[in-house]
Amino acid sequence: MEVSATVAALRAEGLVKRFGARRALAGVTLEVAAGTALGLVGANGAGKTTFIKCALDLCAADDGHVEIFGVDARNAAARARLAYVPERFVPPYYLLGREFLAMTLELAGAEFDAGRARELALELELEPQALERPVRQLSKGMTQKLGLAACFLRETSLYVLDEPMSGLDPAGRVAVKSALARLQRAGRTLFFTSHVLADVEELCPTIAVLDRGELRFRGPPAELCRRFGEDDLERAFLACIRSHADASAAPAICA
């Protein structure tokens, strides 16, 4: 599936979301270029999951506009070219693994290929026998791999993954990163969140730092390190969000 280089895979402008008096997103503007990988990072509660849900029209934004490949995200057609795995992935517990994969592909209008499913399970370090077991018998890590398998089985333009490494052991993390790198080499667009900055640095030429609902940085990981005089991305990330925390606290200290 070819993607026009002139149209962003995802573009959010001025996205605002409030939960009562708390503003979870404070006018976030972010673009994910087609055919590349962008990692969205931030501390717990920064607004990463809220941003994804609003961007995919799974949660109504209070203000702002989102387009997916140039189509208004509120239009169901906008989601025809993406696959998504949420942070809290809970498939129907009574289905066999392969039944869940087949159902997911059928809902997406794609055909289930048992041989391809087995190959992908092996690639993700998921024993093919797990596909013959009910979901309720799978561990957290195995369930996560099942969700990723359902996502990757569908060949599409944009993959949106909220904490894709959640619950994975070291072998699983390596396997998933290899699969993501393969998709990136194939020209697919990757947009994912992660608390593991080393994974983001390894896979993404561009990162975005979200802090308390505001976008603090977007650019290459090396540029974030350079801007804050750090050799390590984690230290640069902490310096970034702490510098804004110190700035916001300064008026209160002086008052």
Backbone bond lengths (Angstrom), bond angles and torsions (degrees), N, CA, C in turn:
res aa  C-N    CA-C-N  psi(-1)  N-CA   C-N-CA  omega(-1)  CA-C   N-CA-C  phi
1 M - - - 1.463 - - 1.517 109.16 -
2 E 1.285 117.68 115.09 1.447 121.80 -176.56 1.529 110.19 -81.52
3 V 1.313 114.90 146.37 1.455 121.57 -179.43 1.514 108.86 -123.46
4 S 1.319 116.57 130.56 1.458 120.31 177.98 1.510 109.96 -65.93
5 A 1.325 116.03 131.48 1.465 120.43 -178.86 1.521 111.94 -70.46
6 T 1.345 117.59 -15.72 1.455 120.38 -176.63 1.522 112.74 -89.45
7 V 1.332 118.19 -11.96 1.455 122.22 -178.49 1.523 109.29 -108.47
8 A 1.327 117.12 126.23 1.462 120.62 179.09 1.522 109.76 -67.57
9 A 1.321 115.40 146.20 1.456 119.04 175.21 1.523 110.17 -64.20
10 L 1.320 115.65 -41.45 1.468 121.13 178.11 1.524 108.53 -145.47
11 R 1.308 115.78 132.51 1.471 120.35 177.31 1.526 108.70 -136.22
12 A 1.333 115.62 119.11 1.464 121.75 176.41 1.520 108.47 -112.96
13 E 1.318 116.26 133.91 1.465 121.40 179.89 1.525 109.77 -126.83
14 G 1.337 114.34 119.64 1.463 120.59 174.58 1.509 114.74 59.71
15 L 1.326 117.61 40.42 1.458 121.01 -174.62 1.531 110.53 -74.10
16 V 1.331 115.19 125.25 1.468 122.42 -178.80 1.527 108.66 -125.80
17 K 1.324 115.64 134.46 1.460 120.95 174.60 1.516 109.36 -141.72
18 R 1.328 115.58 128.37 1.460 121.42 178.98 1.523 109.68 -118.10
19 F 1.314 115.02 142.89 1.457 122.37 170.39 1.529 106.28 -119.34
20 G 1.306 116.28 93.87 1.455 120.21 -172.93 1.520 109.95 66.33
21 A 1.331 115.86 -126.93 1.464 119.76 179.87 1.522 112.42 -83.29
22 R 1.331 117.34 -10.17 1.462 120.22 -177.31 1.519 110.42 -90.47
23 R 1.320 115.84 130.98 1.465 121.38 178.51 1.528 108.44 -98.49
24 A 1.343 115.95 106.54 1.459 121.00 -176.62 1.518 111.64 -78.49
25 L 1.326 117.40 -33.08 1.464 122.90 175.50 1.520 107.81 -129.11
26 A 1.328 115.76 128.47 1.460 120.90 -172.95 1.527 111.16 -113.49
27 G 1.320 116.67 62.00 1.461 120.09 177.44 1.516 113.06 75.46
28 V 1.332 117.61 49.51 1.459 122.01 -175.93 1.530 110.57 -79.24
29 T 1.319 115.50 128.26 1.462 122.65 173.52 1.523 107.98 -117.44
30 L 1.322 115.64 121.65 1.465 120.26 -175.36 1.518 109.41 -150.94
31 E 1.336 115.31 137.01 1.463 120.87 178.16 1.524 109.89 -122.52
32 V 1.328 115.21 135.50 1.460 122.03 175.08 1.523 106.67 -110.65
33 A 1.325 116.57 111.58 1.459 120.71 -177.74 1.518 110.59 -67.81
34 A 1.319 115.93 143.75 1.460 121.06 179.06 1.524 110.51 -66.19
35 G 1.326 115.91 140.05 1.448 121.46 175.77 1.508 115.43 79.21
36 T 1.340 117.47 13.87 1.464 120.13 179.60 1.519 109.09 -129.26
37 A 1.329 116.62 -174.64 1.460 122.00 179.07 1.514 109.29 -126.05
38 L 1.327 116.09 131.36 1.462 121.37 177.85 1.519 108.54 -127.87
39 G 1.322 115.86 130.37 1.454 121.66 177.47 1.518 110.29 -106.01
40 L 1.316 116.10 126.75 1.461 122.07 178.18 1.517 108.36 -99.30
41 V 1.319 116.67 118.90 1.466 121.10 -175.51 1.518 109.93 -121.14
42 G 1.318 114.78 155.27 1.453 120.59 179.42 1.510 109.41 173.54
43 A 1.318 116.03 162.05 1.462 121.18 178.46 1.524 109.70 -71.18
44 N 1.329 116.15 171.42 1.456 120.31 174.83 1.529 109.47 -57.61
45 G 1.331 116.21 133.49 1.450 120.12 179.45 1.510 114.98 81.93
46 A 1.329 117.73 7.57 1.470 120.39 -178.24 1.520 112.29 -70.65
47 G 1.335 117.44 -23.33 1.464 120.61 -179.63 1.510 114.18 113.55
48 K 1.334 117.94 10.92 1.470 121.09 -175.27 1.528 111.65 -63.43
49 T 1.328 116.02 -51.57 1.467 119.34 -179.08 1.523 110.63 -65.92
50 T 1.313 117.03 -38.86 1.471 120.19 177.58 1.519 110.61 -61.44
51 F 1.321 116.87 -40.61 1.461 119.94 178.59 1.525 110.14 -60.99
52 I 1.325 117.49 -47.11 1.466 120.35 -179.33 1.520 110.80 -62.03
53 K 1.324 116.90 -45.27 1.463 119.60 -178.53 1.525 111.38 -62.80
54 C 1.319 116.98 -40.87 1.464 119.92 177.50 1.529 110.83 -67.96
55 A 1.321 116.93 -40.37 1.462 120.83 -178.76 1.524 111.76 -63.93
56 L 1.343 116.93 -33.06 1.460 121.40 -178.71 1.525 112.20 -95.24
57 D 1.331 116.94 7.78 1.463 122.95 179.15 1.526 111.95 62.13
58 L 1.315 115.98 30.09 1.460 120.58 172.96 1.519 110.93 -90.54
59 C 1.320 115.34 -10.61 1.460 123.46 178.79 1.529 106.47 -145.92
60 A 1.307 117.70 129.14 1.465 121.33 -175.68 1.529 110.74 -72.88
61 A 1.317 116.47 123.77 1.468 121.24 175.56 1.529 109.19 -77.26
62 D 1.325 116.32 152.07 1.454 120.98 177.33 1.520 112.13 -83.46
63 D 1.311 116.20 -22.53 1.463 120.31 177.74 1.530 107.88 -162.68
64 G 1.317 115.83 162.38 1.448 120.74 178.16 1.518 111.96 104.80
65 H 1.323 114.63 176.83 1.460 121.15 -175.22 1.526 108.89 -143.29
66 V 1.334 116.54 139.85 1.465 122.01 179.57 1.518 109.12 -129.99
67 E 1.324 115.65 136.14 1.456 121.62 173.24 1.522 109.30 -124.75
68 I 1.332 115.74 141.15 1.458 122.41 174.82 1.515 107.41 -117.86
69 F 1.327 116.23 113.36 1.463 122.49 -172.85 1.535 110.90 50.47
70 G 1.326 114.81 42.86 1.458 120.67 175.05 1.512 115.55 81.60
71 V 1.327 117.96 -0.34 1.466 121.97 -178.97 1.524 109.04 -106.04
72 D 1.329 117.06 135.23 1.460 121.98 177.93 1.525 109.39 -53.15
73 A 1.338 116.45 127.16 1.457 121.24 -175.36 1.524 112.82 -63.67
74 R 1.325 117.13 -18.93 1.466 119.46 177.97 1.520 111.98 -76.46
75 N 1.310 115.94 -11.00 1.458 121.93 176.38 1.533 108.45 -87.21
76 A 1.323 116.77 126.38 1.474 119.91 -178.10 1.520 112.00 -57.04
77 A 1.324 117.36 -28.60 1.468 120.82 179.94 1.522 111.82 -63.92
78 A 1.326 117.51 -22.65 1.469 120.65 -179.58 1.518 111.31 -64.16
79 R 1.330 117.25 -26.83 1.458 120.61 -176.02 1.526 112.95 -93.35
80 A 1.318 116.16 6.43 1.465 119.87 -179.04 1.520 112.19 -69.35
81 R 1.321 117.63 -20.11 1.458 121.09 -174.48 1.525 112.81 -112.20
82 L 1.324 116.90 24.58 1.454 119.23 178.99 1.521 110.61 -137.75
83 A 1.323 114.66 159.18 1.462 123.40 171.92 1.521 107.05 -128.10
84 Y 1.334 116.69 144.76 1.463 120.98 -169.25 1.522 110.48 -139.27
85 V 1.339 115.45 136.40 1.462 121.87 170.72 1.522 107.38 -122.47
86 P 1.341 117.80 118.75 1.471 120.22 -179.02 1.523 112.21 -74.12
87 E 1.315 115.77 167.41 1.465 120.79 179.17 1.527 110.58 -64.49
88 R 1.308 117.11 -45.82 1.464 121.67 179.75 1.524 108.03 -101.92
89 F 1.308 114.14 83.96 1.455 120.94 -175.10 1.525 109.56 -87.49
90 V 1.323 117.11 115.78 1.465 122.01 -178.64 1.527 108.52 -132.15
91 P 1.331 117.91 94.04 1.464 120.41 178.19 1.522 110.89 -74.51
92 P 1.326 118.43 163.02 1.470 120.76 177.64 1.530 110.95 -56.00
93 Y 1.318 116.76 122.02 1.462 121.64 -170.73 1.522 113.42 -67.17
94 Y 1.338 116.99 -21.98 1.466 120.81 -173.48 1.526 113.01 -88.65
95 L 1.327 118.76 -9.32 1.456 121.76 -179.01 1.522 110.97 -84.04
96 L 1.329 116.81 148.48 1.452 120.43 166.50 1.521 108.62 -69.87
97 G 1.322 116.83 156.82 1.453 119.89 179.91 1.516 112.44 -55.06
98 R 1.331 117.63 -47.23 1.467 120.28 -179.12 1.524 111.53 -67.09
99 E 1.347 117.58 -31.72 1.460 120.52 176.82 1.521 110.81 -65.29
100 F 1.342 115.83 -38.41 1.465 118.56 176.89 1.524 111.02 -65.01
101 L 1.326 117.25 -43.73 1.458 120.55 178.61 1.523 110.72 -61.10
102 A 1.325 117.03 -45.27 1.461 120.88 -179.18 1.527 110.88 -63.38
103 M 1.338 116.95 -41.93 1.463 120.93 179.83 1.527 111.38 -63.50
104 T 1.335 115.61 -43.27 1.466 119.94 -179.28 1.520 111.26 -62.02
105 L 1.335 116.87 -44.71 1.459 120.16 -179.97 1.530 111.18 -67.53
106 E 1.333 116.26 -37.01 1.463 119.06 178.70 1.522 110.65 -63.54
107 L 1.327 116.86 -41.76 1.466 120.42 178.42 1.525 111.53 -63.05
108 A 1.328 115.64 -29.53 1.467 120.29 179.53 1.528 112.21 -87.51
109 G 1.329 115.98 0.42 1.454 119.25 179.81 1.509 113.92 78.09
110 A 1.334 116.86 21.75 1.463 121.50 -179.80 1.522 109.67 -113.66
111 E 1.317 116.05 163.06 1.461 121.88 -177.62 1.518 110.51 -97.59
112 F 1.334 116.27 136.63 1.456 121.54 179.33 1.524 110.07 -81.81
113 D 1.332 115.40 129.68 1.455 122.32 178.33 1.528 107.31 -117.50
114 A 1.341 116.89 108.55 1.467 120.85 -175.50 1.525 111.77 -61.60
115 G 1.340 116.98 -37.46 1.456 119.84 178.81 1.511 112.05 -65.54
116 R 1.311 116.49 -43.09 1.470 120.71 178.08 1.527 110.85 -65.10
117 A 1.337 116.48 -38.37 1.462 120.42 178.42 1.526 110.59 -62.31
118 R 1.331 116.64 -40.77 1.463 120.50 178.68 1.525 110.52 -65.34
119 E 1.331 117.53 -42.22 1.465 121.27 178.91 1.526 111.03 -61.46
120 L 1.326 115.73 -43.30 1.459 119.28 -178.41 1.516 111.17 -69.60
121 A 1.335 116.93 -36.67 1.468 120.11 176.21 1.525 110.18 -59.20
122 L 1.320 116.73 -44.87 1.456 120.57 177.91 1.529 111.04 -62.83
123 E 1.334 117.24 -40.59 1.462 120.95 179.28 1.525 111.38 -61.42
124 L 1.332 116.20 -34.81 1.464 121.41 -177.65 1.530 112.69 -91.02
125 E 1.331 117.86 10.62 1.462 122.47 -179.40 1.534 111.30 62.52
126 L 1.340 116.32 33.15 1.452 122.24 174.60 1.524 107.77 -108.56
127 E 1.324 116.85 118.87 1.455 120.14 -178.48 1.529 109.89 -59.64
128 P 1.335 117.92 128.38 1.469 119.98 -179.50 1.521 113.45 -54.52
129 Q 1.343 117.56 -27.31 1.464 120.27 178.19 1.526 111.50 -61.80
130 A 1.339 116.32 -25.21 1.466 119.61 178.94 1.517 111.55 -63.96
131 L 1.319 117.40 -25.46 1.463 120.76 179.14 1.523 111.51 -69.78
132 E 1.335 117.50 -15.80 1.464 121.88 179.15 1.529 111.79 -99.53
133 R 1.314 116.57 5.73 1.466 120.76 -179.93 1.519 110.71 -107.53
134 P 1.345 117.55 150.27 1.472 119.41 175.17 1.523 110.25 -63.29
135 V 1.316 116.10 146.37 1.462 121.03 -179.01 1.520 111.04 -56.69
136 R 1.334 118.07 -34.15 1.467 120.29 -177.62 1.531 112.64 -63.42
137 Q 1.333 117.66 -17.16 1.458 121.11 179.67 1.525 112.94 -92.26
138 L 1.315 117.45 -3.35 1.460 120.77 -176.37 1.519 111.21 -89.59
139 S 1.325 115.79 146.49 1.461 120.74 175.32 1.522 109.54 -72.45
140 K 1.334 115.31 171.08 1.469 119.60 178.92 1.523 111.01 -58.89
141 G 1.336 116.45 -45.25 1.462 119.72 -179.12 1.512 112.23 -65.10
142 M 1.335 117.17 -39.89 1.461 120.58 178.60 1.524 110.86 -66.46
143 T 1.329 116.33 -38.39 1.471 120.25 177.80 1.523 110.45 -64.63
144 Q 1.337 116.26 -40.22 1.467 119.70 178.24 1.519 110.66 -62.48
145 K 1.317 117.22 -42.79 1.462 120.66 178.43 1.524 111.05 -63.67
146 L 1.333 116.69 -36.13 1.464 120.30 177.72 1.522 110.37 -62.41
147 G 1.324 116.61 -43.17 1.462 119.92 177.96 1.512 112.28 -63.70
148 L 1.320 116.34 -40.87 1.462 119.90 178.14 1.523 110.95 -66.99
149 A 1.342 116.82 -36.94 1.462 120.22 177.39 1.521 110.40 -62.23
150 A 1.336 116.90 -42.60 1.464 120.68 177.95 1.521 110.75 -61.07
151 C 1.319 115.56 -38.42 1.467 120.82 179.54 1.519 111.23 -68.34
152 F 1.330 116.96 -47.99 1.461 121.24 -174.15 1.523 113.21 -75.96
153 L 1.352 117.27 -22.99 1.458 119.29 177.55 1.522 111.41 -63.96
154 R 1.295 115.65 -27.29 1.457 119.58 178.34 1.529 109.11 -86.85
155 E 1.314 116.64 116.23 1.461 121.18 178.97 1.521 108.45 -82.69
156 T 1.322 115.82 109.20 1.450 120.60 -175.94 1.520 109.72 -142.70
157 S 1.321 116.99 -173.83 1.459 121.00 -171.67 1.524 114.05 -89.88
158 L 1.333 116.92 -34.12 1.461 121.58 -172.48 1.521 110.00 -132.23
159 Y 1.332 115.36 129.94 1.458 121.68 176.24 1.527 108.03 -114.76
160 V 1.330 116.14 120.49 1.454 122.38 179.63 1.527 107.46 -111.40
161 L 1.329 115.95 118.18 1.460 121.21 -172.43 1.523 109.22 -129.70
162 D 1.328 116.42 120.42 1.463 121.35 179.16 1.524 108.37 -98.27
163 E 1.311 116.87 107.56 1.469 124.51 -176.98 1.534 111.11 53.58
164 P 1.319 118.06 62.29 1.472 120.57 -176.33 1.521 114.48 -65.24
165 M 1.335 118.12 -20.65 1.468 120.34 -178.17 1.530 112.51 -90.59
166 S 1.328 117.19 4.15 1.461 120.76 -175.83 1.526 111.32 -59.80
167 G 1.327 115.97 126.62 1.456 121.67 175.46 1.514 115.52 80.14
168 L 1.331 117.46 2.67 1.460 119.84 -176.33 1.530 111.52 -88.44
169 D 1.335 115.97 144.56 1.456 120.50 173.25 1.529 108.66 -80.81
170 P 1.338 118.37 172.76 1.471 119.79 -176.82 1.526 113.65 -55.03
171 A 1.339 117.75 -42.11 1.462 119.81 179.88 1.520 110.83 -64.15
172 G 1.333 116.16 -39.12 1.453 120.21 178.80 1.515 112.09 -66.01
173 R 1.331 116.80 -39.63 1.461 120.43 179.52 1.524 110.38 -63.80
174 V 1.313 116.93 -43.52 1.460 120.55 178.45 1.530 110.20 -61.80
175 A 1.334 116.36 -42.80 1.459 120.40 -178.67 1.519 111.58 -64.38
176 V 1.336 116.65 -43.47 1.462 120.12 -179.36 1.525 110.59 -66.74
177 K 1.313 116.78 -40.07 1.465 119.12 177.80 1.527 111.21 -63.05
178 S 1.322 116.47 -37.67 1.464 119.69 177.56 1.523 110.65 -64.40
179 A 1.334 116.65 -40.59 1.470 120.08 178.30 1.523 110.93 -65.24
180 L 1.325 116.70 -40.40 1.468 120.14 178.36 1.525 110.84 -65.39
181 A 1.316 116.93 -40.50 1.465 120.17 177.81 1.525 110.55 -63.31
182 R 1.331 116.59 -37.84 1.469 120.44 177.56 1.529 110.95 -62.73
183 L 1.321 116.29 -43.58 1.462 120.05 178.69 1.525 110.89 -64.08
184 Q 1.327 115.54 -38.76 1.465 119.25 179.47 1.519 110.87 -65.16
185 R 1.327 117.39 -41.49 1.465 120.23 178.06 1.523 111.55 -63.49
186 A 1.316 116.19 -27.74 1.467 121.21 179.22 1.524 112.18 -81.23
187 G 1.330 117.27 1.75 1.458 120.90 176.78 1.512 114.95 88.02
188 R 1.336 117.69 10.95 1.463 120.34 177.78 1.528 109.86 -77.68
189 T 1.317 115.98 157.64 1.459 121.75 177.97 1.519 108.85 -96.88
190 L 1.328 116.59 130.77 1.457 122.60 178.44 1.521 109.47 -116.22
191 F 1.320 116.11 129.73 1.456 121.72 174.46 1.521 107.11 -134.77
192 F 1.337 115.70 110.56 1.461 117.38 -176.71 1.516 111.37 -142.37
193 T 1.327 114.59 156.75 1.455 121.69 175.26 1.519 108.77 -102.24
194 S 1.326 115.58 155.08 1.462 119.64 177.44 1.518 110.05 -164.41
195 H 1.337 114.43 147.60 1.461 120.11 170.79 1.524 111.09 -92.67
196 V 1.332 116.21 -9.50 1.469 120.68 -178.58 1.523 108.15 -96.56
197 L 1.314 116.10 97.83 1.459 120.13 -173.91 1.517 112.24 -67.13
198 A 1.322 118.05 -26.35 1.460 120.01 177.97 1.523 110.80 -63.44
199 D 1.335 117.32 -36.63 1.461 120.84 177.54 1.520 110.64 -66.43
200 V 1.316 115.95 -42.60 1.464 120.57 179.85 1.520 110.40 -64.21
201 E 1.313 116.20 -44.02 1.455 120.57 -179.91 1.519 111.26 -62.48
202 E 1.337 116.95 -36.95 1.449 122.17 -178.82 1.526 112.30 -69.93
203 L 1.331 117.06 -35.79 1.461 120.97 -170.49 1.519 114.75 -102.97
204 C 1.328 117.18 -24.78 1.465 119.80 -167.15 1.532 112.74 -115.23
205 P 1.325 117.96 123.37 1.452 120.26 172.46 1.523 112.27 -71.40
206 T 1.340 116.42 -17.04 1.457 121.07 -179.64 1.521 109.56 -132.51
207 I 1.336 115.86 135.72 1.458 120.47 173.21 1.521 108.58 -123.77
208 A 1.319 115.33 156.62 1.461 121.70 174.66 1.520 107.57 -129.07
209 V 1.316 116.90 133.52 1.465 122.40 -179.37 1.525 108.47 -104.93
210 L 1.329 115.03 118.40 1.461 121.65 177.41 1.518 108.10 -107.35
211 D 1.315 116.46 130.84 1.461 120.89 -176.21 1.525 108.98 -140.73
212 R 1.340 115.27 116.94 1.471 121.34 179.59 1.524 111.72 49.91
213 G 1.333 114.76 43.50 1.451 120.69 174.71 1.510 115.70 81.73
214 E 1.330 117.68 4.49 1.463 120.94 -179.45 1.522 110.03 -122.54
215 L 1.326 115.68 142.80 1.461 120.70 178.12 1.527 108.78 -81.88
216 R 1.332 116.45 119.16 1.466 120.94 -176.75 1.529 112.58 -97.36
217 F 1.344 116.41 -26.38 1.465 119.27 -175.47 1.511 109.01 -159.66
218 R 1.334 115.64 144.31 1.459 122.49 168.85 1.516 107.74 -144.54
219 G 1.329 116.99 123.29 1.451 120.31 -179.85 1.514 110.78 163.97
220 P 1.328 117.55 -170.84 1.462 120.84 179.57 1.529 111.08 -66.89
221 P 1.325 118.22 146.18 1.469 120.43 176.97 1.526 112.60 -54.75
222 A 1.335 116.67 -38.44 1.462 119.58 -179.27 1.523 111.34 -63.65
223 E 1.332 117.46 -31.85 1.462 120.74 179.30 1.528 110.68 -70.25
224 L 1.335 117.53 -37.00 1.462 119.93 176.54 1.527 110.11 -63.31
225 C 1.336 116.29 -42.06 1.469 119.78 177.32 1.528 110.96 -62.98
226 R 1.322 116.75 -44.13 1.460 120.43 -179.19 1.520 111.60 -63.11
227 R 1.334 115.93 -42.09 1.463 120.42 -176.83 1.525 112.07 -61.61
228 F 1.337 116.60 -33.47 1.459 119.26 -177.00 1.526 112.78 -108.84
229 G 1.335 116.00 11.90 1.455 120.21 174.07 1.517 114.43 64.03
230 E 1.333 116.24 36.82 1.460 120.81 -179.06 1.524 110.04 -121.59
231 D 1.333 115.61 147.63 1.459 120.81 175.14 1.525 111.97 -89.98
232 D 1.326 116.58 -17.98 1.450 122.72 -175.03 1.530 109.59 -109.30
233 L 1.342 117.30 133.03 1.458 120.94 -175.93 1.528 111.72 -65.58
234 E 1.318 117.96 -37.83 1.458 119.71 179.86 1.526 110.95 -62.81
235 R 1.333 116.24 -41.92 1.463 119.47 178.88 1.526 110.94 -67.28
236 A 1.318 116.51 -37.49 1.463 120.15 177.64 1.528 110.67 -65.10
237 F 1.320 116.85 -40.75 1.466 121.44 177.31 1.525 110.59 -60.73
238 L 1.335 116.62 -47.10 1.462 120.09 179.48 1.527 111.25 -62.89
239 A 1.317 116.59 -40.09 1.465 119.80 178.15 1.518 110.77 -63.29
240 C 1.321 116.11 -37.52 1.463 120.88 -179.63 1.521 111.08 -62.83
241 I 1.320 117.14 -52.82 1.468 118.61 -175.99 1.532 111.60 -73.58
242 R 1.337 117.07 -30.70 1.464 118.87 179.06 1.512 111.82 -73.19
243 S 1.327 116.89 -31.63 1.465 118.98 178.51 1.521 110.63 -64.32
244 H 1.321 116.84 -37.05 1.460 120.38 178.05 1.522 111.14 -74.35
245 A 1.343 116.69 -34.17 1.461 119.81 176.46 1.516 110.69 -64.91
246 D 1.339 116.57 -42.12 1.465 120.79 178.70 1.519 110.87 -64.68
247 A 1.340 116.20 -39.16 1.465 119.81 -179.24 1.521 111.21 -65.76
248 S 1.328 117.13 -39.88 1.458 120.28 -178.06 1.529 110.98 -72.81
249 A 1.342 115.88 -26.90 1.477 119.39 -179.34 1.504 111.91 -82.72
250 A 1.338 118.09 -21.02 1.470 121.17 -174.68 1.523 114.01 -56.25
251 P 1.346 121.34 -47.01 1.469 120.25 -179.40 1.519 111.46 -59.95
252 A 1.339 117.87 -38.46 1.438 119.74 -178.74 1.528 111.31 -65.84
253 I 1.331 116.05 -36.16 1.467 119.75 179.60 1.522 110.81 -67.93
254 C 1.329 115.81 -35.85 1.469 119.89 -176.69 1.523 112.53 -80.09
255 A 1.338 117.02 -19.15 1.468 119.55 -174.46 1.522 111.19 -70.74
